[in-house]
Structure formats: structure tokens, C-alpha cells
Amino acid sequence: MKNPLGKNGFTVGIVMFVGVVTFVGIAIVTNLFSSGDLPVRISGALLEAVITALMTYFLLTGQTSQEEKKEKNGKIFEKKQEVYHNFLKKLQEIIQDGEIKTDVQSADGKIDRTIDELKDLIFQLGYLQMHTSEDTIKDVLSQLANMIQCMNDYNPTEEKDKRKSSPEKFYSDLSKALFTIVSILKEDLYGEKRESKKPESEELKSEELKSIEDRMKEIFGACGLVVDTTDVNEDKYKLQQDFWNELRKQLSKYKLTEDVSERDIQDYYVHARNRHRWYGLTFEVSKLKDGTPVCFKIEIDGEFYYGFLRAKEKEENKEITECLNEIGGFRHSRPSWFGWKLPSPKYRLNFWALNFGGLNSEGFNQLKKPRQREKFIAGLVEEIVTCIEKFKEIAEEKNLLK
């Protein structure tokens, strides 16, 4: 075994031994204590040395442990500060445009999967949960739900249903939700109690029992990702108007030649089976070689359907009919149409059935909420545009278009 004292270990040992012998010899010669007291004195000195060493060890160990704990707590505090500040910064970025973006369409009409602000928000909440308690997370989620619902109620667009609150109320409610979140995080971070927080004895039991999952459902609902099960028939007029408005907006790249009026929708539900119907949106999508417009229409009877109109009733054009046959699925049984077809099953809506309290499609639930409606119509528009562009492609190959 290697000598821990190094090369001079033996010399040091000899010096120490000589020193001890010398000390004892001088003590006896000078009568500091007698030879009979020697063992007792040495034992006492050794005991004092051991006790002193042990006390020093425990003091140093305790001090080191406290310093390590203090350093660890300091690092945790700094990390919590960073996470909380980043959360508020990310929240600001997400709500800056007044909505939580999900399934954003790119310029080519496809869904951009790289943009999903709801996912970003969920991960930010995950970072928070690593550093705080379940009660704090529940309080934050509740205020987030209020904040998102506040943005849904007020959104500066032309659609009236998106502005259910005044600017004053919007900013007041938004500020209240945000400042409550800041207060919650501040309490958790610095231990400062919120003045407005109720004592535990005054908290509602139903609130205490709500889990984090329930709070997340509130946020999903505020984002329009949870189906609202309320009766869609309570405003069938508005439901149909919202449908046409969103459809018109998303098909704005085509020239609109026939529109839907409020009177059309009112008359549709007022009369019996011989009601006002066969109205809708008509767009000019191209022109034939002779300058005749190629018109595409979305029309309503009981359900809505779409297709290509004739310029005149019973007008014949075999080339156009052949184009539609190549696309497939078109019917040719009406004098005003070259061909018409129903949408895919997931987009089928029977508006007339609403007059009898019938809910024949999950699509009606999606029409009720602005963001769900926007995504629902986006899927329908993609189907319609694909049909139009496919027709134009085939017609150009046949040299039919101008």
C-alpha cells in the first residue's frame, strides 16, 4: 500500500514520535504531572481531541449540507422564474392575433402541420407543471379558458357572431384573466398570497373536485375543439346564414355572379313543402372559346349540392358533359345543369330537416362555433375547388376554354 504521507512519511513519523517522548519527558522532569498521572492525562487529552474533531466534523458537514441545499433551492428558484416568464412570453405570442391557431392552411390550400399554437400552449403548461402544484395548474387552466373564450367572443371580423362583446369588455376581461394568472404564478414563486383568493372553507366543492383534465376540456371547448351539444335548431336562420357567409368568403378567388340574401333564408323556412328554394352561390370559374361563362353553383333544396350550370336551359354541350363524366359522380337529370352532385357524406347537411327539429349531421354542431365552422367549410371548399380545377384541366386538354 502506498504511504499517504509520501517520501518523507517515515521521517515525519520519527519526528512526531520524538516530539511526543520529549513532551512527556519534560512534563515529568518539571513536575507538570507525576508519572502516575501520565496515563490519565494522555487519555483526557486524546478524548478532548476526539470530541473537538467530531464537533468540528459535524459543524462543517451541516454547514456544507445547508450550503448545498441553499444552492439547489436557488437554482430551482431561478429555473422557475425562467419557466414562468417564458410561459407568459409564449402566451403573449399565441394570443397576439386574437386566436389560437390550429390546422392553419398554407398558400396552396393544404394544412400546415408545423403551426399548432394549441400544442405549444399544452407544452408550456407541461413545463409549468414540472415546477408547481396541481392546484396552481388548475387555477391557471381556468383563467386560460376564460381568456380564450374572451377572444372568441370578440374578434374583429365582419361576422357579427364573432363580436359578442364590446372592446371595453374584451380588454377588461382579457386583463382580468391575465393578471389573475400572473397573481397565481407570483404567489407560487414568491409566496405572496392573493388578496382575492378565498379561504378554503369558502371554496365551492365542485371547484375543488375539478381535475386538471376537466380544466383542459374547458380550454379545448374555448378553442372550438369540443362539440357543443346544445340544440342547433334554436337559430336555424343564423345557422344557414353562417354557412353561406363562410362559403362565400373561402371561395372569394372566383367571381361571384349570384348571391344568397337574408330574404332567401327567411322564405326558405316560412313556407311549407312548396317553399322558396333552389337558391345559392354562383361563381364564374372560366370561359369557353366563344366567350360563354362557365358557371359553378352551390344550391340548396333540402340538402345542398353543387355543379356546373348551363348558360340556357336544356342547352347541349357534349364536350362539357364528357368532362364531367371523366371527373365522375355527376348527375345530368336537370334542365338547368350540365351536371350536379352531392358533397361527400361528411359534408352533407339537410337544412330543411332543421325545420322539424331534425339534426341529421354532425356538421351542424361544427357550424355553430366559428373555428369549427371555418375548418368544416375549408374541407368542403377543398373538395369543391378540386372539382372545379379538375374540370378546367380536362377542358383545357380538350381545347374548350378561352
Legacy VTK file of the C-alpha trace (Angstrom):
# vtk DataFile Version 3.0
C-alpha trace
ASCII
DATASET POLYDATA
POINTS 402 float
0.000 0.000 0.000
1.385 3.439 -0.908
2.414 5.654 2.013
-0.171 8.513 2.131
2.476 10.879 3.545
4.738 10.449 0.522
8.525 10.043 0.502
9.046 11.874 3.806
6.468 9.812 5.679
8.977 7.826 7.708
10.869 10.962 8.741
7.678 12.711 9.783
6.686 9.687 11.879
10.054 9.683 13.669
9.811 13.414 14.340
6.315 13.041 15.773
7.386 10.150 17.998
10.416 12.069 19.275
8.240 15.102 19.896
5.758 13.133 21.995
8.540 11.449 24.046
10.251 14.812 24.581
6.974 16.426 25.704
6.280 13.639 28.197
9.894 13.703 29.493
9.869 17.481 30.054
6.474 17.265 31.765
7.826 14.660 34.252
11.151 16.460 34.892
9.472 19.816 35.504
6.789 18.198 37.713
3.913 19.312 35.464
2.401 16.000 36.463
3.720 12.829 38.031
4.434 9.644 36.162
1.351 8.108 37.841
-0.923 10.733 36.312
0.570 10.276 32.881
-1.944 7.727 31.501
-4.926 9.738 32.784
-3.605 12.982 31.368
-2.858 11.476 27.997
-6.271 9.772 27.850
-8.025 13.050 28.719
-6.064 14.936 26.080
-6.896 12.304 23.480
-10.586 12.369 24.447
-10.684 16.147 24.194
-9.037 15.954 20.787
-11.536 13.344 19.568
-14.556 15.346 20.823
-13.204 18.535 19.257
-12.599 16.727 15.947
-16.111 15.241 15.963
-17.759 18.575 16.754
-15.751 20.260 14.006
-16.713 17.490 11.552
-20.446 17.709 12.270
-20.407 21.508 12.150
-18.597 21.535 8.807
-20.806 18.739 7.424
-24.014 20.545 8.469
-22.778 23.827 7.047
-21.833 22.152 3.763
-25.236 20.421 3.550
-27.045 23.701 4.196
-24.971 25.486 1.575
-25.662 22.715 -0.963
-29.400 22.859 -0.185
-29.383 26.639 -0.426
-27.551 26.490 -3.750
-30.002 23.860 -5.048
-33.030 25.902 -3.968
-31.510 28.961 -5.597
-31.092 27.131 -8.897
-34.660 25.769 -8.693
-35.981 29.259 -7.991
-34.070 30.693 -10.942
-35.399 27.916 -13.201
-38.967 28.506 -12.007
-38.558 32.198 -12.730
-37.315 31.376 -16.230
-40.146 28.897 -16.907
-42.842 31.270 -15.604
-41.501 34.217 -17.582
-41.216 32.096 -20.748
-44.789 30.900 -20.231
-46.124 34.464 -20.105
-43.974 35.456 -23.099
-45.224 32.478 -25.149
-48.806 33.190 -24.098
-48.411 36.745 -25.365
-47.139 35.473 -28.740
-50.002 32.984 -29.061
-52.845 35.417 -28.308
-51.339 38.395 -30.154
-53.530 37.830 -33.228
-56.641 37.159 -31.159
-56.910 33.397 -31.652
-55.263 30.057 -31.001
-54.174 28.764 -34.417
-54.658 25.074 -35.254
-54.751 23.379 -38.683
-53.614 26.527 -40.499
-53.917 26.459 -44.277
-50.828 27.363 -46.301
-50.888 29.340 -49.561
-51.530 26.186 -51.599
-54.623 25.352 -49.529
-53.034 22.458 -47.631
-52.938 22.182 -43.830
-49.623 23.388 -42.382
-48.880 20.856 -39.638
-45.933 22.912 -38.362
-48.255 25.593 -36.936
-50.276 24.439 -33.954
-50.400 27.010 -31.170
-52.609 24.822 -29.007
-49.838 22.204 -28.887
-47.347 24.945 -27.986
-49.631 26.046 -25.168
-50.033 22.484 -23.874
-46.244 22.020 -23.744
-45.843 25.332 -21.918
-48.365 24.073 -19.357
-46.300 20.886 -19.080
-43.221 22.947 -18.203
-45.272 24.765 -15.561
-46.494 21.505 -14.072
-42.883 20.362 -13.533
-42.338 23.254 -11.127
-45.657 23.799 -9.384
-48.587 22.091 -7.686
-51.768 20.630 -9.153
-53.877 23.377 -7.555
-51.793 26.074 -9.228
-52.105 24.371 -12.624
-55.889 24.092 -12.223
-56.138 27.796 -11.374
-54.013 28.732 -14.407
-56.047 26.477 -16.741
-59.299 28.007 -15.538
-58.061 31.517 -16.328
-56.710 30.380 -19.718
-60.163 29.056 -20.593
-61.627 32.454 -19.641
-59.020 34.235 -21.738
-59.612 32.118 -24.851
-63.388 32.389 -24.527
-62.942 36.140 -24.193
-61.035 36.199 -27.525
-63.726 34.070 -29.173
-66.442 36.477 -28.051
-64.569 39.407 -29.511
-62.764 39.041 -32.821
-62.563 41.950 -35.275
-64.121 40.374 -38.362
-67.243 41.084 -40.352
-69.128 38.180 -38.783
-71.410 39.508 -36.064
-71.297 36.323 -34.031
-67.591 36.847 -33.501
-68.160 40.150 -31.757
-70.341 39.282 -28.788
-68.650 41.810 -26.500
-67.623 45.458 -26.737
-63.938 46.445 -26.984
-64.091 47.722 -23.395
-65.451 44.428 -22.082
-62.993 42.421 -24.171
-59.898 44.187 -22.858
-61.292 44.283 -19.342
-61.972 40.520 -19.310
-58.648 39.746 -21.022
-56.731 41.855 -18.485
-58.560 40.266 -15.582
-57.699 36.742 -16.762
-54.072 37.645 -17.484
-53.498 39.464 -14.193
-55.069 36.578 -12.299
-52.617 34.180 -13.979
-49.723 36.488 -13.054
-51.007 36.642 -9.476
-51.237 32.850 -9.296
-47.664 32.395 -10.549
-46.396 35.201 -8.317
-47.915 33.546 -5.251
-46.314 30.226 -6.155
-42.946 31.840 -6.921
-42.592 34.382 -4.111
-45.097 33.108 -1.557
-47.189 36.275 -1.728
-50.823 35.486 -1.003
-53.513 36.707 -3.354
-55.913 39.076 -1.636
-58.804 37.902 -3.760
-58.216 34.210 -3.059
-60.995 32.723 -0.978
-60.296 30.743 2.190
-60.543 27.001 1.704
-63.761 26.932 3.724
-65.412 29.264 1.198
-64.336 27.430 -1.958
-67.090 25.625 -3.816
-66.814 21.873 -3.544
-67.496 21.463 -7.256
-64.476 23.637 -7.991
-62.286 21.687 -5.583
-63.231 18.423 -7.231
-62.470 19.559 -10.759
-59.433 17.764 -12.092
-56.809 19.108 -14.463
-58.467 17.093 -17.223
-61.721 18.978 -16.648
-59.863 22.268 -16.911
-58.219 21.171 -20.144
-61.659 20.384 -21.552
-62.652 23.961 -20.796
-59.711 25.196 -22.856
-60.443 22.820 -25.733
-64.038 23.963 -25.683
-62.965 27.597 -25.728
-60.754 26.826 -28.747
-63.719 25.292 -30.538
-62.315 21.749 -30.437
-65.108 20.215 -28.334
-68.539 19.705 -29.806
-71.220 21.871 -28.253
-74.227 19.647 -27.548
-76.762 22.459 -27.252
-79.752 22.432 -29.593
-78.664 23.656 -33.032
-82.278 24.276 -34.048
-82.597 27.288 -31.766
-81.440 29.531 -34.612
-81.776 27.728 -37.929
-81.785 31.003 -39.843
-78.455 32.094 -38.440
-77.009 28.617 -38.925
-77.710 28.706 -42.656
-76.566 32.315 -42.980
-73.243 31.445 -41.318
-72.850 28.565 -43.769
-73.273 30.788 -46.831
-71.121 33.592 -45.399
-68.165 31.334 -44.678
-68.530 29.538 -48.019
-68.593 32.860 -49.880
-65.516 34.082 -48.030
-63.439 30.972 -48.722
-64.392 30.884 -52.420
-63.603 34.567 -52.951
-60.946 33.800 -55.590
-63.786 33.081 -58.053
-66.048 35.783 -59.473
-69.407 35.786 -57.648
-72.373 36.235 -60.010
-75.295 35.188 -57.778
-75.533 35.618 -54.012
-77.780 34.484 -51.150
-79.856 37.109 -49.339
-81.361 37.110 -45.864
-84.783 37.092 -47.516
-83.909 33.830 -49.297
-83.168 32.163 -45.965
-86.269 33.581 -44.256
-88.572 32.448 -47.063
-86.929 29.021 -47.091
-88.252 28.224 -43.608
-91.525 30.206 -43.729
-93.386 28.195 -46.341
-94.339 24.530 -46.487
-93.052 21.964 -48.964
-93.547 24.365 -51.884
-91.143 26.686 -50.075
-88.691 29.093 -51.567
-85.651 27.046 -52.612
-83.136 26.440 -55.401
-81.056 29.445 -54.471
-77.354 29.618 -53.658
-73.955 30.964 -54.661
-72.953 31.058 -58.329
-69.389 31.701 -59.471
-67.876 32.265 -62.889
-64.892 29.921 -62.930
-63.789 30.161 -66.570
-64.916 30.991 -70.130
-65.429 28.847 -73.216
-63.755 29.636 -76.537
-66.794 31.650 -77.679
-66.733 33.746 -74.506
-69.609 31.954 -72.775
-69.052 31.938 -68.988
-68.568 28.593 -67.256
-70.621 28.900 -64.074
-70.396 26.758 -60.956
-73.191 26.832 -58.376
-73.749 25.644 -54.819
-77.534 25.341 -54.451
-79.964 24.309 -51.734
-83.135 22.253 -51.855
-83.442 20.063 -48.782
-79.713 19.384 -48.839
-77.214 21.489 -50.714
-75.397 20.256 -53.814
-73.065 21.739 -56.399
-72.179 21.519 -60.049
-71.938 23.273 -63.431
-74.828 25.321 -64.878
-75.987 25.603 -68.452
-75.968 29.098 -69.951
-79.550 28.363 -71.103
-81.986 25.670 -70.049
-81.631 22.416 -71.969
-78.567 23.756 -73.758
-76.476 20.898 -75.098
-72.704 20.750 -74.937
-71.353 17.245 -75.304
-67.763 18.334 -74.600
-68.667 19.728 -71.183
-70.729 16.642 -70.378
-67.747 14.463 -71.314
-65.514 16.488 -68.986
-67.928 15.907 -66.109
-68.168 12.217 -66.915
-64.368 11.969 -66.681
-64.474 13.557 -63.224
-67.276 11.194 -62.206
-70.213 11.339 -59.815
-72.268 13.981 -61.657
-75.960 13.603 -62.436
-77.441 15.112 -65.601
-81.194 14.977 -64.908
-81.962 18.705 -64.588
-82.528 21.138 -67.461
-80.509 23.976 -65.878
-77.465 21.860 -65.079
-74.769 20.222 -67.138
-74.193 18.128 -64.058
-74.647 18.287 -60.266
-73.617 16.134 -57.334
-73.986 15.883 -53.551
-70.892 16.549 -51.409
-69.031 13.803 -49.596
-71.053 12.245 -46.728
-69.139 14.108 -44.005
-70.147 17.469 -45.549
-73.796 16.684 -46.256
-76.276 18.986 -44.486
-80.071 18.849 -44.690
-81.119 22.372 -43.739
-84.784 21.635 -44.344
-84.718 18.905 -41.672
-83.946 21.609 -39.100
-87.465 22.919 -39.644
-88.741 19.768 -37.943
-86.169 19.687 -35.172
-84.014 17.157 -37.009
-80.258 17.038 -36.599
-79.126 14.791 -39.408
-75.424 15.616 -39.468
-72.584 16.247 -37.056
-71.703 19.101 -39.410
-74.410 21.278 -37.832
-72.598 21.163 -34.497
-69.442 22.324 -36.253
-71.291 25.215 -37.905
-72.211 26.642 -34.517
-68.683 27.571 -33.444
-66.622 29.998 -35.559
-63.392 27.997 -35.626
-65.084 24.658 -36.153
-67.236 26.196 -38.873
-64.168 27.657 -40.576
-62.419 24.272 -40.634
-65.567 22.427 -41.718
-66.142 24.793 -44.651
-62.416 24.674 -45.500
-62.720 20.929 -46.068
-65.832 21.408 -48.214
-64.146 24.197 -50.202
-61.132 21.980 -50.840
-63.488 19.376 -52.319
-65.259 21.999 -54.457
-62.051 23.630 -55.695
-60.612 20.222 -56.589
-63.714 19.565 -58.686
-63.521 22.959 -60.444
-59.809 22.753 -61.153
-60.115 19.169 -62.400
-62.831 20.290 -64.824
-60.658 23.180 -66.069
-57.692 20.854 -66.543
-59.721 18.383 -68.641
-61.430 21.198 -70.566
-58.070 22.784 -71.428
-56.789 19.436 -72.706
-59.860 19.344 -74.984
-59.161 22.962 -76.019
-62.578 24.143 -74.795
-61.530 27.143 -72.699
-60.612 30.631 -73.765
LINES 1 403
402 0 1 2 3 4 5 6 7 8 9 10 11 12 13 14 15 16 17 18 19 20 21 22 23 24 25 26 27 28 29 30 31 32 33 34 35 36 37 38 39 40 41 42 43 44 45 46 47 48 49 50 51 52 53 54 55 56 57 58 59 60 61 62 63 64 65 66 67 68 69 70 71 72 73 74 75 76 77 78 79 80 81 82 83 84 85 86 87 88 89 90 91 92 93 94 95 96 97 98 99 100 101 102 103 104 105 106 107 108 109 110 111 112 113 114 115 116 117 118 119 120 121 122 123 124 125 126 127 128 129 130 131 132 133 134 135 136 137 138 139 140 141 142 143 144 145 146 147 148 149 150 151 152 153 154 155 156 157 158 159 160 161 162 163 164 165 166 167 168 169 170 171 172 173 174 175 176 177 178 179 180 181 182 183 184 185 186 187 188 189 190 191 192 193 194 195 196 197 198 199 200 201 202 203 204 205 206 207 208 209 210 211 212 213 214 215 216 217 218 219 220 221 222 223 224 225 226 227 228 229 230 231 232 233 234 235 236 237 238 239 240 241 242 243 244 245 246 247 248 249 250 251 252 253 254 255 256 257 258 259 260 261 262 263 264 265 266 267 268 269 270 271 272 273 274 275 276 277 278 279 280 281 282 283 284 285 286 287 288 289 290 291 292 293 294 295 296 297 298 299 300 301 302 303 304 305 306 307 308 309 310 311 312 313 314 315 316 317 318 319 320 321 322 323 324 325 326 327 328 329 330 331 332 333 334 335 336 337 338 339 340 341 342 343 344 345 346 347 348 349 350 351 352 353 354 355 356 357 358 359 360 361 362 363 364 365 366 367 368 369 370 371 372 373 374 375 376 377 378 379 380 381 382 383 384 385 386 387 388 389 390 391 392 393 394 395 396 397 398 399 400 401
